[in-house]
Amino acid sequence: TTTTTTTTTTTTTIRRPIASSCSKSPSDAAASTSYHTFADWDTREAEVVAKKSKFVGKAARVETVDDAMEWVRREGDPEASHNCFAYKIGQAYRSTDDGEPGGTAGRPMLASITQEGLDCVAVLVTRYYGGTKLGTGGLVRAYGQAARLALQVGARTEVRPRSSHVVSISFDDIGPCFSALEQLGVQRAHEEYSDDGVRVTVVLEDQLAPRVSEALKQATSGRVAIPPTQ
C-alpha cells in the first residue's frame, strides 16, 4: 500500500470566547492544571492519501464544546464521504466515526490528541473515497496519521492556571501600587473607586501571585497585598 502525505497551514481563525471551559470552569481539569495547546487560533491542515482515498486532516485550538462543534460544522465538507472528528477539552472529550466502521476513525484521532500531549483542541478528518476499501487496519492508520500530522503543524504554548484577585488600595497608595504592577507587567482588569480608595481586579498566573503580593507589600510598607485565597 502506498501512502503519501502533504502538510499545509491555513489561517481560518476561530472565535475566542471570553469565558472558556479550558480556563475557567471549576469542573474542568484544565482549569486547575497547566496544559499545552496551539499557540494561535488558526486551523492547520495535513493530507494523507491511501489507495486513492484522500484524508484531509484539520486541527484547531478550541475552548468550549460549542466552539469545537461550531468549528467542525464550518470546516467539514458535506460533499465528502465522511467527516470524522474528535476533541479534548479538559475532562470533556468526544469522537465520532461518521459512518465508518466503529472505532476506525474517531478513536485513533482522539488517541492522536493524547499522544501529542495536547488539550483544548479539536481535530477533523474528511475522507474522499477513492474506490478501494482499506479495511479496518488501513482506516485506523489513515485517520490516525491524518489527525496526527495536522496536530503537529504550528507552534504550541503552555497555558498556566490563572486566578482573579481583588486588591483594596487607599488613595495614598495608588501611585506606588500601580507602579509596582506596571513594573511586573500586570494589567488591571477592573477598577472600582470609592471614598476610601480603589478596588483593583488583577488576573494572575497562580505561580506569580506571591511575587506580585510581595511587590505590593514592599511598595506600601506592608499596607497592601494580594488577599489569601479562600
C-alpha positions in Angstrom: 0.0 0.0 0.0 1.4 3.4 -1.0 0.6 6.3 1.3 1.6 9.9 0.6 1.3 12.9 2.9 1.4 16.6 2.4 1.2 19.3 5.1 -0.1 22.9 4.9 -1.3 25.6 7.2 -4.3 27.8 6.7 -5.4 30.9 8.5 -9.0 30.3 9.4 -9.3 31.9 12.8 -12.0 30.6 15.2 -13.9 32.7 17.7 -12.3 33.0 21.0 -14.9 33.3 23.8 -14.5 35.4 26.9 -15.4 32.6 29.3 -13.9 29.2 28.5 -14.2 25.7 29.7 -10.5 25.3 29.4 -9.6 28.2 31.5 -12.4 29.0 33.9 -14.8 26.1 34.5 -14.3 24.8 38.0 -15.3 21.3 36.9 -12.7 21.2 34.2 -9.3 19.6 34.8 -7.5 22.2 32.7 -8.8 25.0 35.0 -6.5 23.9 37.8 -3.5 22.5 36.0 -1.2 23.6 33.2 -1.7 22.2 29.7 -0.3 22.5 26.2 -2.3 23.7 23.2 -1.7 25.6 20.0 -0.2 29.0 20.3 -2.6 30.6 17.8 -6.2 30.3 16.7 -5.6 29.2 13.1 -6.7 25.9 11.5 -3.8 23.8 10.5 -4.1 21.1 7.8 -2.4 17.9 6.6 -3.3 15.4 3.9 -2.9 11.6 3.7 -3.6 9.5 0.5 -4.1 5.8 0.8 -5.3 3.6 -2.1 -6.6 6.7 -3.9 -8.7 7.8 -0.9 -7.8 11.3 0.3 -7.9 12.0 4.1 -7.7 15.8 4.8 -6.9 16.4 8.5 -7.5 19.7 10.2 -6.9 20.8 13.7 -7.5 23.9 15.8 -7.5 25.3 19.3 -10.9 25.5 21.0 -12.0 26.4 24.5 -15.6 25.1 24.7 -17.6 22.2 23.4 -19.7 24.7 21.5 -16.6 26.1 19.9 -15.5 22.7 18.9 -18.8 21.8 17.2 -19.1 25.1 15.5 -15.6 24.6 14.1 -16.4 21.1 12.9 -19.5 22.2 11.2 -17.7 25.0 9.4 -14.6 23.0 8.3 -16.4 19.8 7.3 -17.3 19.1 3.7 -20.9 17.9 3.2 -19.9 16.5 -0.2 -17.2 14.2 1.2 -17.7 10.6 2.0 -17.1 11.1 5.8 -16.3 13.9 8.2 -14.9 12.3 11.4 -13.9 14.4 14.4 -12.5 14.3 17.9 -11.9 16.9 20.6 -10.4 17.1 24.1 -11.3 20.0 26.3 -10.1 19.3 29.8 -12.2 16.3 31.1 -14.6 16.7 28.2 -13.9 14.6 25.1 -15.7 13.1 22.2 -15.1 11.3 18.9 -17.2 10.1 16.0 -16.7 7.7 13.1 -19.4 9.3 10.9 -20.4 6.1 9.2 -17.0 4.4 9.1 -16.7 1.0 10.9 -16.9 1.5 14.7 -13.6 2.5 16.2 -11.7 3.0 13.0 -11.8 6.8 12.8 -12.8 8.9 15.8 -10.9 6.7 18.3 -7.5 6.8 16.7 -8.0 10.6 16.1 -8.7 11.1 19.8 -5.7 8.9 20.6 -3.6 11.2 18.4 -4.6 14.2 20.6 -3.5 12.3 23.7 -0.3 11.1 22.1 0.7 14.6 21.1 0.1 15.8 24.7 -2.4 18.5 23.7 -5.6 19.8 25.3 -8.3 22.2 24.3 -8.0 21.1 20.6 -10.3 19.7 18.0 -9.4 17.6 15.0 -11.4 16.8 11.9 -10.5 14.3 9.2 -12.5 14.5 5.9 -12.3 11.4 3.7 -12.8 11.5 -0.1 -13.4 7.9 -1.1 -11.1 6.6 -3.9 -12.9 3.5 -4.8 -10.9 0.9 -2.9 -11.8 -0.3 0.6 -8.9 0.0 3.1 -10.1 -2.5 5.8 -10.2 -1.7 9.5 -6.5 -1.6 9.9 -6.0 0.7 6.9 -8.7 3.1 8.2 -7.2 3.3 11.6 -3.8 4.1 10.2 -5.1 6.7 7.7 -7.4 8.6 10.1 -4.8 8.5 12.9 -2.0 9.7 10.7 -4.0 12.5 9.1 -5.0 13.7 12.6 -1.5 13.4 14.0 0.1 15.3 11.1 -2.4 18.1 11.4 -1.8 18.3 15.2 1.9 18.6 14.6 1.7 21.7 12.4 2.5 25.0 14.0 3.7 26.3 17.3 2.5 25.3 20.8 2.2 27.0 24.1 1.8 26.1 27.7 -1.3 27.6 29.4 -0.9 28.0 33.1 -3.8 28.3 35.6 -4.8 31.9 36.3 -6.9 33.4 39.1 -8.7 36.7 39.6 -7.7 38.8 42.7 -9.3 42.0 44.1 -6.9 44.3 45.9 -8.1 47.2 48.0 -5.8 50.3 47.8 -6.1 53.6 49.6 -5.6 56.8 47.7 -2.2 57.4 49.2 -1.0 54.0 48.0 -2.4 54.1 44.4 0.7 55.6 42.9 3.2 53.1 44.4 0.9 50.1 43.8 0.1 51.0 40.2 3.8 51.5 39.5 4.7 48.1 41.1 2.0 46.4 39.0 3.3 48.0 35.8 6.9 47.0 36.5 5.8 43.4 36.8 3.7 43.6 33.6 0.4 43.1 35.5 -2.7 44.5 33.8 -5.5 46.0 35.8 -8.7 44.2 34.6 -11.1 46.4 36.5 -11.1 49.4 38.9 -13.9 50.4 41.3 -13.4 53.7 43.1 -15.0 54.7 46.4 -14.5 57.3 49.2 -11.8 55.1 50.7 -9.7 54.4 47.6 -9.9 51.9 44.8 -10.6 48.1 44.5 -8.5 46.8 41.6 -9.0 43.4 40.0 -6.0 41.7 38.6 -5.7 38.3 36.8 -2.5 36.5 37.6 -0.9 33.1 36.8 -1.2 31.3 40.1 2.6 30.9 40.4 3.1 34.7 40.1 0.6 35.8 42.8 3.2 35.5 45.7 5.7 37.6 43.8 3.1 40.3 43.0 1.9 40.3 46.6 5.4 40.8 47.9 6.0 43.7 45.5 2.8 45.5 46.7 3.9 45.0 50.3 7.3 46.5 49.7 5.8 49.4 47.8 3.4 50.3 50.7 5.3 49.2 53.8 3.0 46.2 54.2 -0.3 48.0 53.8 -1.3 46.3 50.6 -1.0 42.7 49.5 -2.8 40.1 47.4 -5.6 38.7 49.7 -5.1 35.0 50.6 -7.1 32.5 48.5 -10.3 31.4 50.2 
